[in-house]
Amino acid sequence: MATPRGYGIVPDVQAVDPSALVPEARQGRRSVVRISRAWYVACTAKELRGKPLARVVLGIPLVLFRAADGTAGALLDRCPHRNVPLSEGRVVGDNLQCAYHGWEFDCVGACRKVPGLTSEPEAKGRNAPSFAVREQDGYVWVWAEPDDEPTEAPYELPIGDGKGYTIVRRTVEFPGSLHATLENALDVPHTAFLHRGLFRGNAEPNDIRCVVTRDGRGVQAEYLDEPRPPGLAARILSPSGGTVTHYDRFRLPSIGEVEYRMGDESHFTAISLCTPISDFHTRVFAVVAFRLPVPGWLVAPFIGPVAMKVFKQDVRILALQTDAIERFGGEQYISTEIDVLGGQIWRLLRRAADGKAPDDDDSFRRELTLRV
């Protein structure tokens, strides 16, 4: 298969003219973006063991494997000899061996052995396209541009050494685009309806100030004067109530951060490491880190199920959203000012997909009030 080079925009597929059905939809037409010169999580470190592991990132079939010393490699999942998936092969020493004719490739894709060949096996045309790999924070990251030198390091989890924190990790498949998945993870207004009883929705709404700031690498929403939201999750995180310090952040190309501080007693961070598998399939490697006034081991058995219930509700709604997008021939949106981060995330994704370098002069600040 042909692998995407650089950045690209995937246009809408117009099966029908949705404006004939919803005339106002013309106001917010969007398309799906692909950003290949970037790091994405391909798998957890624990998943990559002795056998080759097949993964898809940005629609690109990859095979990951470990050399004898534990070094991780990522190659295009296609043997250049006869197009058999390399993920069907096996690891031999430092190399990945194809299951069909036994050709062997090292972690950077160089052909190291052709059984039966009496001349040297190494030749550029026999190499498998390779992808840069970094193992960090318990994840295996892949630079999604083949045979390319990364221009930056992968995202680092903002929890330091994790001392004093309980950490819960989950992997969830979302049937939505990267943009839709990120917006869902960082959107406040939907929580009172979709997650009623878990976060909000069981009490009178409050007016909350929100300050939105953007630079060339990301956007942040800071929520001010927010009382502890009603709901089971909030009661677990802050039994004594109080005022919340709340931040939602997006960082290019695919990271969502939600942070709550509740007085001096509680600190909660939820990180979404989003990997676009295809245009409308996003895998989220979620990391929840929290410090509470009660022992973490006592609360962790409750945090996991609550988080998974929230994820399942989000998965269902994104599946319905994606079905509607396909039915009406493309993505269309009408937004208001309380759609705090969706438009900002889209702007940053589109600039990156257009090949524009992060521009710190492209700053933005806005203050608004939400009733939630």
Summary of the structure (lengths in Angstrom):
residues: 372
radius of gyration: 22.7
end to end distance: 48.0
largest distance: 79.3
contacts: 1180
relative contact order: 0.17
helix: 21%
strand: 36%
